[in-house]
Amino acid sequence: MIRYESRDWDWEHLRVSIAEDVERVGRIEAVPMILEVVCRTTGMGFAAVARVTEDRWIACAVRDEIAFGLVPGGELEVGTTICDEIRQSGEAVVIDHVAQDAAFCNHHTPAQYGFQSYISQPIFRGGQFFGTLCAIDPKPAQLKNPQVMGMFKLFAELIAQHMESQDRLAESQAQLMSERHAAELREQIIAVLGHDLRNPLASIQAGGRLLGKTALDERARMLVSGMQASVMRMAGLIDNVMDFARARMGGGFEIERRTDANVRETILLAVDELRLAHPDREIAIDVVLDEPVACDSGRVAQLLSNLLANALRHGEAGGVVEVRGRVDGGRFELSVANPGPAIPPERQAVLFQPFERAEHHHGQQGLGLGLYIASEIARAHGGTLGVTSDDAQTRFTFSMPLA
């Protein structure tokens, strides 16, 4: 019973495979022209591309000017064809005049199908026998010459190359779809994980606030402060991961620009949060906004936090980090600068790509999403995020139009 089921499956698999081969040849735009050239050049009335296996002969493409009666998908009994012999030998067969050909004058195939001239060239796909490019006619024809035989060989190779190109394209598309599916699944998992991490993180943050309101000695207060700073850093990482996953899955960076956004207050709050996380670092603020700035203040705070975290992480340990904000010439500019070694030009070119990190001295590593997220927030505001860097200072500048 098992053997029969296996054979049934093999037969079904072969049937589907052959149907795909017929369809594949039918998609080659050059095949109808090839068959027309074959008939016009040789004077023969029937030409075809055939799929030939041990058990089947199937027409994949046909040009029939003699009412032979075959159409694409039509079959002949493989044992009644000369193509079956070509499948076994792998060599072309050329007959000018069956009645005068010593090898084929008594052959059963010409007698059964009523042709006098015949030519068939094997087609090999990927080194394996696929089928034949063949032509027949009830009248004799001059076929045994280098021009006709060379033409058939060239056309057979051309058909094989088209099929191999289709195979490579299908394989590439399948691989692309598989990789795209894997990437989407990975990003969905990241987004769900980031969302689920918020709840325990919020609990830790609430617990830290409660501890901060109780009577603690100096060491305990420092520990609580450190915990709160770590919570803030983790919250920032989660925000970046979720924003990245949302952007990669097509959601983009949504912003809500408000004309009443208190941008200066937003900047001061973002700086205070980073000061809490880095009590040993000095952050200087120089923000003068003479005009209202219509923006998404929450996103601007996120952008500034990412730039500040980057400056504190990569700048010189004892250096002062500078935050500067201005409205000038119809644009709002917000910049963060830190002293430290220059970022090489080749590194600057990729800083805003996801998972890229600047070189630094402290050995700390982030996800490499902070600058990418900041640049996407800038783009969502219709602005830009740029960098200038020399041996004295590195400055990241966010610039956006007020209107």
ROMIZA-584612 format. One record per residue (C-alpha): residue number from 1; x, y, z. Coordinates in Angstrom, 2 decimals. Layout:
// residues N
[rec NUM; [X; Y; Z]] ...
***
This chain:
// residues 403
[rec 1; [0.00; 0.00; 0.00]] [rec 2; [2.77; 2.44; 0.90]] [rec 3; [4.54; 1.82; -2.40]] [rec 4; [1.39; 2.60; -4.36]] [rec 5; [0.85; 5.86; -2.43]] [rec 6; [4.45; 6.86; -3.14]] [rec 7; [4.07; 6.15; -6.87]] [rec 8; [0.79; 8.07; -6.96]] [rec 9; [2.51; 11.03; -5.33]] [rec 10; [5.43; 10.82; -7.77]] [rec 11; [3.04; 10.74; -10.72]] [rec 12; [1.10; 13.72; -9.42]] [rec 13; [4.34; 15.59; -8.78]] [rec 14; [5.50; 14.81; -12.35]] [rec 15; [2.17; 15.94; -13.80]] [rec 16; [2.39; 19.28; -11.97]] [rec 17; [6.04; 19.68; -12.96]] [rec 18; [5.30; 19.09; -16.65]] [rec 19; [2.38; 21.51; -16.58]] [rec 20; [4.74; 24.13; -15.11]] [rec 21; [7.27; 23.39; -17.87]] [rec 22; [4.61; 23.91; -20.55]] [rec 23; [3.62; 27.20; -18.93]] [rec 24; [7.27; 28.23; -18.57]] [rec 25; [7.96; 27.78; -22.30]] [rec 26; [4.71; 29.59; -23.08]] [rec 27; [6.00; 32.64; -21.17]] [rec 28; [9.08; 32.96; -23.38]] [rec 29; [8.17; 35.76; -25.79]] [rec 30; [10.85; 34.72; -28.29]] [rec 31; [9.48; 31.19; -28.85]] [rec 32; [6.66; 32.06; -31.34]] [rec 33; [9.16; 34.06; -33.41]] [rec 34; [11.68; 31.19; -33.25]] [rec 35; [9.07; 28.73; -34.57]] [rec 36; [8.08; 31.15; -37.33]] [rec 37; [11.72; 31.60; -38.40]] [rec 38; [12.17; 27.82; -38.38]] [rec 39; [9.21; 27.30; -40.71]] [rec 40; [10.11; 30.19; -43.02]] [rec 41; [13.77; 29.21; -43.26]] [rec 42; [13.27; 25.48; -43.85]] [rec 43; [9.97; 25.61; -45.73]] [rec 44; [8.51; 23.11; -43.25]] [rec 45; [4.91; 23.39; -42.09]] [rec 46; [5.06; 22.25; -38.48]] [rec 47; [7.47; 23.27; -35.70]] [rec 48; [7.26; 22.75; -31.97]] [rec 49; [9.04; 22.92; -28.64]] [rec 50; [8.35; 19.63; -26.87]] [rec 51; [8.82; 18.48; -23.29]] [rec 52; [10.06; 14.90; -23.47]] [rec 53; [10.34; 12.51; -20.54]] [rec 54; [10.70; 8.77; -20.30]] [rec 55; [6.91; 8.44; -20.32]] [rec 56; [5.54; 11.53; -22.08]] [rec 57; [5.83; 13.80; -25.11]] [rec 58; [4.02; 17.12; -24.60]] [rec 59; [3.87; 20.09; -26.95]] [rec 60; [4.85; 23.29; -25.10]] [rec 61; [4.63; 25.65; -28.10]] [rec 62; [3.43; 24.93; -31.64]] [rec 63; [3.36; 26.46; -35.12]] [rec 64; [1.12; 24.32; -37.32]] [rec 65; [0.62; 25.21; -40.98]] [rec 66; [-0.14; 21.67; -42.19]] [rec 67; [-3.09; 20.84; -39.90]] [rec 68; [-1.03; 18.29; -37.98]] [rec 69; [-3.52; 18.77; -35.14]] [rec 70; [-1.35; 19.49; -32.09]] [rec 71; [-1.79; 22.47; -29.78]] [rec 72; [0.18; 23.55; -26.69]] [rec 73; [-0.45; 20.95; -24.02]] [rec 74; [-1.24; 18.28; -26.60]] [rec 75; [0.47; 14.89; -26.30]] [rec 76; [1.85; 12.10; -28.45]] [rec 77; [2.74; 8.65; -27.23]] [rec 78; [6.42; 9.06; -26.51]] [rec 79; [7.28; 5.62; -27.93]] [rec 80; [5.91; 6.64; -31.32]] [rec 81; [8.28; 9.61; -31.62]] [rec 82; [11.89; 9.98; -32.71]] [rec 83; [12.29; 12.46; -29.85]] [rec 84; [12.31; 9.49; -27.48]] [rec 85; [15.46; 8.24; -29.20]] [rec 86; [16.96; 11.73; -29.04]] [rec 87; [16.26; 11.77; -25.29]] [rec 88; [18.31; 8.61; -24.91]] [rec 89; [21.17; 9.62; -27.22]] [rec 90; [21.27; 13.38; -26.56]] [rec 91; [22.06; 13.90; -30.27]] [rec 92; [20.14; 15.79; -32.96]] [rec 93; [18.38; 13.89; -35.77]] [rec 94; [18.14; 15.41; -39.27]] [rec 95; [16.28; 13.78; -42.21]] [rec 96; [16.04; 15.46; -45.61]] [rec 97; [13.92; 12.76; -47.28]] [rec 98; [12.68; 9.78; -45.27]] [rec 99; [12.18; 7.58; -48.35]] [rec 100; [15.86; 7.99; -49.28]] [rec 101; [17.32; 7.80; -45.76]] [rec 102; [18.83; 4.40; -45.04]] [rec 103; [18.44; 4.79; -41.26]] [rec 104; [14.81; 5.96; -41.23]] [rec 105; [13.15; 4.76; -44.45]] [rec 106; [11.61; 1.84; -42.56]] [rec 107; [11.16; 3.65; -39.24]] [rec 108; [7.66; 3.44; -37.73]] [rec 109; [7.41; 7.14; -36.79]] [rec 110; [7.47; 8.69; -40.32]] [rec 111; [5.03; 6.04; -41.51]] [rec 112; [2.66; 6.72; -38.60]] [rec 113; [2.69; 10.51; -38.85]] [rec 114; [3.15; 10.89; -42.60]] [rec 115; [6.21; 13.14; -42.83]] [rec 116; [9.17; 13.03; -45.21]] [rec 117; [11.43; 15.73; -43.71]] [rec 118; [12.33; 15.94; -40.03]] [rec 119; [14.76; 17.78; -37.79]] [rec 120; [14.97; 17.72; -33.99]] [rec 121; [17.53; 19.36; -31.74]] [rec 122; [17.76; 18.41; -28.02]] [rec 123; [17.24; 21.13; -25.41]] [rec 124; [19.22; 20.86; -22.19]] [rec 125; [18.22; 22.88; -19.13]] [rec 126; [20.80; 23.06; -16.36]] [rec 127; [22.73; 20.22; -17.98]] [rec 128; [19.68; 17.92; -17.95]] [rec 129; [17.67; 16.83; -21.00]] [rec 130; [14.45; 18.85; -21.20]] [rec 131; [12.99; 18.16; -24.61]] [rec 132; [13.42; 19.11; -28.24]] [rec 133; [13.02; 21.84; -30.81]] [rec 134; [11.64; 19.93; -33.78]] [rec 135; [10.04; 20.41; -37.20]] [rec 136; [8.33; 18.08; -39.70]] [rec 137; [6.73; 18.30; -43.14]] [rec 138; [5.10; 15.83; -45.54]] [rec 139; [7.46; 17.04; -48.29]] [rec 140; [11.25; 16.58; -48.41]] [rec 141; [13.43; 19.55; -47.38]] [rec 142; [17.11; 20.50; -47.53]] [rec 143; [18.08; 20.34; -43.86]] [rec 144; [21.51; 18.69; -43.71]] [rec 145; [23.53; 21.84; -44.10]] [rec 146; [25.51; 23.91; -41.55]] [rec 147; [23.16; 26.87; -41.73]] [rec 148; [19.96; 25.01; -40.78]] [rec 149; [21.60; 22.70; -38.27]] [rec 150; [23.48; 25.62; -36.66]] [rec 151; [20.27; 27.64; -36.48]] [rec 152; [18.44; 24.84; -34.66]] [rec 153; [21.29; 24.38; -32.20]] [rec 154; [21.42; 28.12; -31.53]] [rec 155; [17.64; 28.34; -31.02]] [rec 156; [17.65; 25.32; -28.68]] [rec 157; [20.37; 26.95; -26.56]] [rec 158; [18.47; 30.24; -26.57]] [rec 159; [15.29; 28.53; -25.31]] [rec 160; [17.31; 26.77; -22.60]] [rec 161; [18.88; 30.07; -21.50]] [rec 162; [15.44; 31.69; -21.25]] [rec 163; [14.17; 28.87; -19.05]] [rec 164; [17.26; 28.98; -16.84]] [rec 165; [16.80; 32.74; -16.48]] [rec 166; [13.19; 32.16; -15.44]] [rec 167; [14.36; 29.58; -12.89]] [rec 168; [16.90; 32.00; -11.42]] [rec 169; [14.32; 34.78; -11.30]] [rec 170; [11.76; 32.52; -9.59]] [rec 171; [14.40; 31.38; -7.09]] [rec 172; [15.41; 34.97; -6.36]] [rec 173; [11.78; 36.02; -5.90]] [rec 174; [11.10; 33.09; -3.58]] [rec 175; [14.21; 33.90; -1.56]] [rec 176; [13.22; 37.57; -1.41]] [rec 177; [9.72; 36.68; -0.23]] [rec 178; [11.13; 34.33; 2.38]] [rec 179; [13.57; 36.95; 3.64]] [rec 180; [10.87; 39.62; 3.63]] [rec 181; [8.53; 37.36; 5.59]] [rec 182; [11.28; 36.58; 8.09]] [rec 183; [12.10; 40.30; 8.44]] [rec 184; [8.45; 41.22; 8.97]] [rec 185; [8.03; 38.47; 11.55]] [rec 186; [11.21; 39.56; 13.33]] [rec 187; [10.08; 43.17; 13.42]] [rec 188; [6.62; 42.19; 14.68]] [rec 189; [8.22; 40.20; 17.48]] [rec 190; [10.42; 43.18; 18.35]] [rec 191; [7.40; 45.47; 18.45]] [rec 192; [5.37; 43.11; 20.64]] [rec 193; [8.32; 42.54; 22.92]] [rec 194; [8.92; 46.28; 23.23]] [rec 195; [5.27; 46.84; 24.07]] [rec 196; [5.25; 44.10; 26.71]] [rec 197; [8.41; 45.44; 28.32]] [rec 198; [6.71; 48.73; 29.14]] [rec 199; [4.53; 47.28; 31.91]] [rec 200; [7.28; 45.83; 34.13]] [rec 201; [9.40; 48.90; 33.42]] [rec 202; [6.58; 51.19; 34.55]] [rec 203; [6.30; 49.17; 37.75]] [rec 204; [10.01; 49.57; 38.46]] [rec 205; [9.78; 53.29; 37.74]] [rec 206; [6.81; 53.70; 40.11]] [rec 207; [8.63; 51.74; 42.80]] [rec 208; [11.68; 53.95; 42.40]] [rec 209; [9.55; 57.08; 42.81]] [rec 210; [8.03; 55.74; 46.01]] [rec 211; [11.47; 54.86; 47.38]] [rec 212; [12.68; 58.34; 46.52]] [rec 213; [10.00; 59.86; 48.75]] [rec 214; [11.02; 57.85; 51.81]] [rec 215; [13.75; 58.65; 54.31]] [rec 216; [16.94; 57.11; 52.89]] [rec 217; [20.61; 57.45; 53.69]] [rec 218; [22.99; 58.90; 51.10]] [rec 219; [24.03; 55.53; 49.65]] [rec 220; [20.41; 54.39; 49.24]] [rec 221; [19.48; 57.67; 47.51]] [rec 222; [22.33; 57.16; 45.07]] [rec 223; [21.14; 53.63; 44.35]] [rec 224; [17.57; 54.83; 43.73]] [rec 225; [18.87; 57.61; 41.48]] [rec 226; [20.88; 55.08; 39.52]] [rec 227; [17.84; 52.82; 39.18]] [rec 228; [15.74; 55.70; 37.87]] [rec 229; [18.45; 56.62; 35.37]] [rec 230; [18.58; 53.01; 34.17]] [rec 231; [14.80; 52.93; 33.81]] [rec 232; [14.91; 56.07; 31.71]] [rec 233; [17.59; 54.57; 29.49]] [rec 234; [15.61; 51.36; 29.07]] [rec 235; [12.46; 53.36; 28.26]] [rec 236; [14.40; 55.24; 25.58]] [rec 237; [15.70; 51.99; 24.10]] [rec 238; [12.17; 50.55; 23.99]] [rec 239; [10.87; 53.71; 22.28]] [rec 240; [13.61; 53.48; 19.68]] [rec 241; [13.03; 49.78; 19.02]] [rec 242; [9.28; 50.22; 18.65]] [rec 243; [9.69; 53.23; 16.38]] [rec 244; [12.16; 51.31; 14.25]] [rec 245; [9.85; 48.29; 13.99]] [rec 246; [6.88; 50.52; 13.14]] [rec 247; [8.83; 52.34; 10.43]] [rec 248; [10.11; 49.09; 8.87]] [rec 249; [6.61; 47.62; 8.83]] [rec 250; [5.29; 50.61; 6.89]] [rec 251; [3.78; 52.63; 9.73]] [rec 252; [6.26; 55.46; 9.39]] [rec 253; [6.90; 58.18; 11.97]] [rec 254; [3.66; 59.90; 12.82]] [rec 255; [3.84; 63.44; 14.16]] [rec 256; [1.26; 65.96; 15.32]] [rec 257; [2.47; 69.51; 14.87]] [rec 258; [0.94; 71.98; 17.30]] [rec 259; [1.35; 75.73; 17.12]] [rec 260; [1.03; 76.04; 20.90]] [rec 261; [3.86; 73.58; 21.60]] [rec 262; [6.08; 74.96; 24.35]] [rec 263; [9.32; 73.93; 22.70]] [rec 264; [11.64; 75.63; 25.16]] [rec 265; [9.99; 73.89; 28.11]] [rec 266; [10.21; 70.60; 26.22]] [rec 267; [13.94; 71.11; 25.69]] [rec 268; [14.53; 71.94; 29.37]] [rec 269; [12.63; 68.85; 30.54]] [rec 270; [14.57; 66.58; 28.18]] [rec 271; [17.86; 68.04; 29.42]] [rec 272; [16.79; 67.60; 33.07]] [rec 273; [16.06; 63.92; 32.43]] [rec 274; [19.54; 63.37; 31.00]] [rec 275; [21.11; 65.30; 33.85]] [rec 276; [19.39; 62.92; 36.25]] [rec 277; [20.82; 59.97; 34.37]] [rec 278; [24.31; 61.54; 34.24]] [rec 279; [24.77; 63.58; 37.42]] [rec 280; [28.53; 63.71; 36.90]] [rec 281; [28.29; 65.42; 33.48]] [rec 282; [27.76; 69.09; 32.70]] [rec 283; [25.14; 70.07; 30.13]] [rec 284; [25.05; 73.74; 29.10]] [rec 285; [21.81; 75.17; 27.66]] [rec 286; [21.53; 78.14; 25.31]] [rec 287; [17.98; 78.26; 23.94]] [rec 288; [16.45; 81.51; 22.68]] [rec 289; [13.16; 81.17; 20.77]] [rec 290; [11.71; 84.51; 19.66]] [rec 291; [8.90; 82.95; 17.61]] [rec 292; [6.49; 80.05; 18.25]] [rec 293; [7.59; 76.72; 16.77]] [rec 294; [4.85; 74.43; 15.41]] [rec 295; [6.09; 70.89; 15.99]] [rec 296; [5.40; 67.63; 17.74]] [rec 297; [6.97; 68.47; 21.08]] [rec 298; [7.06; 64.84; 22.22]] [rec 299; [8.97; 63.80; 19.12]] [rec 300; [11.33; 66.78; 19.43]] [rec 301; [12.02; 65.72; 23.02]] [rec 302; [12.75; 62.19; 21.79]] [rec 303; [15.10; 63.55; 19.10]] [rec 304; [16.92; 65.73; 21.64]] [rec 305; [17.19; 62.86; 24.14]] [rec 306; [18.74; 60.64; 21.50]] [rec 307; [21.24; 63.33; 20.50]] [rec 308; [22.10; 64.08; 24.12]] [rec 309; [22.52; 60.41; 25.00]] [rec 310; [24.80; 60.04; 21.97]] [rec 311; [26.88; 63.08; 22.99]] [rec 312; [27.21; 61.93; 26.60]] [rec 313; [28.16; 58.43; 25.54]] [rec 314; [30.69; 59.28; 22.84]] [rec 315; [32.10; 62.66; 23.90]] [rec 316; [35.04; 63.26; 26.18]] [rec 317; [34.20; 62.20; 29.74]] [rec 318; [35.06; 65.57; 31.30]] [rec 319; [33.79; 67.75; 28.46]] [rec 320; [30.77; 70.02; 28.55]] [rec 321; [27.85; 69.04; 26.31]] [rec 322; [26.13; 72.05; 24.75]] [rec 323; [22.46; 72.31; 23.76]] [rec 324; [21.61; 75.26; 21.54]] [rec 325; [18.23; 76.35; 20.13]] [rec 326; [17.41; 79.22; 17.79]] [rec 327; [14.75; 80.53; 15.42]] [rec 328; [16.41; 82.23; 12.49]] [rec 329; [15.46; 82.93; 8.87]] [rec 330; [12.14; 81.12; 9.08]] [rec 331; [13.71; 77.95; 10.49]] [rec 332; [13.99; 76.35; 13.90]] [rec 333; [17.40; 74.89; 14.71]] [rec 334; [18.28; 72.67; 17.64]] [rec 335; [21.82; 71.39; 18.05]] [rec 336; [23.83; 69.26; 20.46]] [rec 337; [27.63; 69.51; 20.58]] [rec 338; [30.29; 67.68; 22.52]] [rec 339; [34.11; 67.88; 22.59]] [rec 340; [36.02; 64.86; 21.41]] [rec 341; [37.91; 63.41; 18.49]] [rec 342; [36.59; 63.96; 14.97]] [rec 343; [34.29; 61.37; 13.39]] [rec 344; [35.92; 60.20; 10.11]] [rec 345; [34.03; 61.22; 6.94]] [rec 346; [33.35; 57.60; 5.98]] [rec 347; [31.67; 57.05; 9.36]] [rec 348; [29.66; 60.27; 9.05]] [rec 349; [28.20; 58.94; 5.79]] [rec 350; [26.50; 56.02; 7.59]] [rec 351; [25.80; 57.46; 11.06]] [rec 352; [22.08; 57.86; 10.41]] [rec 353; [21.58; 54.30; 9.18]] [rec 354; [20.02; 51.82; 11.63]] [rec 355; [22.38; 49.78; 13.78]] [rec 356; [25.33; 52.06; 13.01]] [rec 357; [27.41; 53.38; 15.93]] [rec 358; [30.12; 56.00; 16.19]] [rec 359; [33.55; 55.00; 17.45]] [rec 360; [34.29; 56.06; 21.04]] [rec 361; [36.62; 55.43; 23.91]] [rec 362; [34.40; 54.12; 26.68]] [rec 363; [33.48; 50.73; 25.26]] [rec 364; [29.75; 51.34; 25.77]] [rec 365; [27.47; 50.05; 23.03]] [rec 366; [23.87; 50.96; 22.30]] [rec 367; [21.55; 49.48; 19.71]] [rec 368; [22.69; 51.95; 17.10]] [rec 369; [19.13; 53.21; 16.55]] [rec 370; [19.25; 56.59; 18.32]] [rec 371; [20.61; 58.68; 15.45]] [rec 372; [18.46; 56.81; 12.91]] [rec 373; [15.30; 57.54; 14.93]] [rec 374; [16.35; 61.18; 15.36]] [rec 375; [16.90; 61.57; 11.62]] [rec 376; [13.48; 60.04; 10.87]] [rec 377; [11.82; 62.44; 13.32]] [rec 378; [13.59; 65.32; 11.57]] [rec 379; [12.38; 64.05; 8.19]] [rec 380; [8.80; 63.71; 9.48]] [rec 381; [8.92; 67.42; 10.37]] [rec 382; [10.06; 68.27; 6.84]] [rec 383; [13.52; 69.02; 8.21]] [rec 384; [17.01; 67.59; 8.29]] [rec 385; [19.51; 66.26; 10.78]] [rec 386; [23.16; 66.88; 9.94]] [rec 387; [26.56; 66.49; 11.55]] [rec 388; [29.79; 68.46; 11.51]] [rec 389; [32.87; 67.11; 13.22]] [rec 390; [36.50; 68.13; 13.70]] [rec 391; [39.19; 67.50; 16.29]] [rec 392; [37.67; 70.11; 18.62]] [rec 393; [33.95; 69.36; 18.51]] [rec 394; [31.18; 67.22; 17.01]] [rec 395; [27.81; 68.92; 16.50]] [rec 396; [24.49; 67.40; 15.40]] [rec 397; [21.97; 69.97; 14.14]] [rec 398; [18.23; 69.51; 13.60]] [rec 399; [16.77; 72.13; 11.27]] [rec 400; [13.13; 72.49; 10.19]] [rec 401; [11.00; 75.18; 8.50]] [rec 402; [8.63; 77.07; 10.78]] [rec 403; [5.82; 76.99; 8.22]] 
***
